[in-house]
């Protein structure tokens, strides 16, 4: 315990059991009410809507309220082809989301450009060139079950959060700052 | 749609157009699956009684009544050094159609705008300008519609080279 105390002078951290409990409670609430952003770029958005509808019902996992603004969302599901024209807008929406925030790259186009990988002059070859991505879901488009599985992966990531250690999520990848 | 009693065959439509604009028409192809009429691309299409008037005639003539402009497209032929502008006209009244082709010089493709004949032409012409570089003279707002405003080049031309990056985002080739 002495080494731990030396490393963490914060008095709250002395009570590590208590903080673990707090983490668990906060993470349980956070991961069971993931609010994705209403954000569809192409055909993958149709599958995303199907996931939200009655048959697959993303509400069962607490992820029902698709928010109309980035300021109220935790999760950005990039569903559909990201074009060069759209890239600055995607980046800006991502920047407007509050921390902690998570990104799902849904479908082949978002992962590496998909069918546009060679001759698509207008397509960003992977959304991870502009924003950091947590979970990749392959498919063209992925089935709703796959998106639900991706959501579970995000929930797993959320359960690893520490309330006091907010730097954990602040990854700074080599991303560009587009205009606008 | 049931066949209209005023429906004309392609041959009859071509005859009507040629009767009025004989100096503009270059040739016709009735063997093609969609028969088309080719127009001359010299100075005559720009002048009075040129392409814009032909378009207005096609719309207003009671025998033709082409009230719908379905599509404007561009085709690049680098070997012939032309860019063809293709106009697909439809008549919702008579249920017949006409395809017009104008082979424009590739280094300076210019054609009068038909925006004031069919409002549809506004965006179609902007698209053809954006992707093929055809300049529609007289269009009120001929700016890019699909690509970003500061895009360089016209992507659907055969000799277009995909840039290495756009605004710092690399076009990685795998």
HADDOCK unambig.tbl for C-alpha pairs under 7 A between the chains (distance, minus, plus):
assign (segid A and resid 85 and name CA) (segid B and resid 147 and name CA) 6.70 0.50 0.50
assign (segid A and resid 85 and name CA) (segid B and resid 148 and name CA) 5.23 0.50 0.50
assign (segid A and resid 118 and name CA) (segid B and resid 173 and name CA) 6.40 0.50 0.50
assign (segid A and resid 121 and name CA) (segid B and resid 162 and name CA) 5.51 0.50 0.50
assign (segid A and resid 124 and name CA) (segid B and resid 171 and name CA) 6.84 0.50 0.50
assign (segid A and resid 125 and name CA) (segid B and resid 171 and name CA) 6.20 0.50 0.50
assign (segid A and resid 125 and name CA) (segid B and resid 172 and name CA) 6.35 0.50 0.50
assign (segid A and resid 129 and name CA) (segid B and resid 169 and name CA) 6.79 0.50 0.50
assign (segid A and resid 176 and name CA) (segid B and resid 168 and name CA) 6.72 0.50 0.50
assign (segid A and resid 178 and name CA) (segid B and resid 167 and name CA) 6.62 0.50 0.50
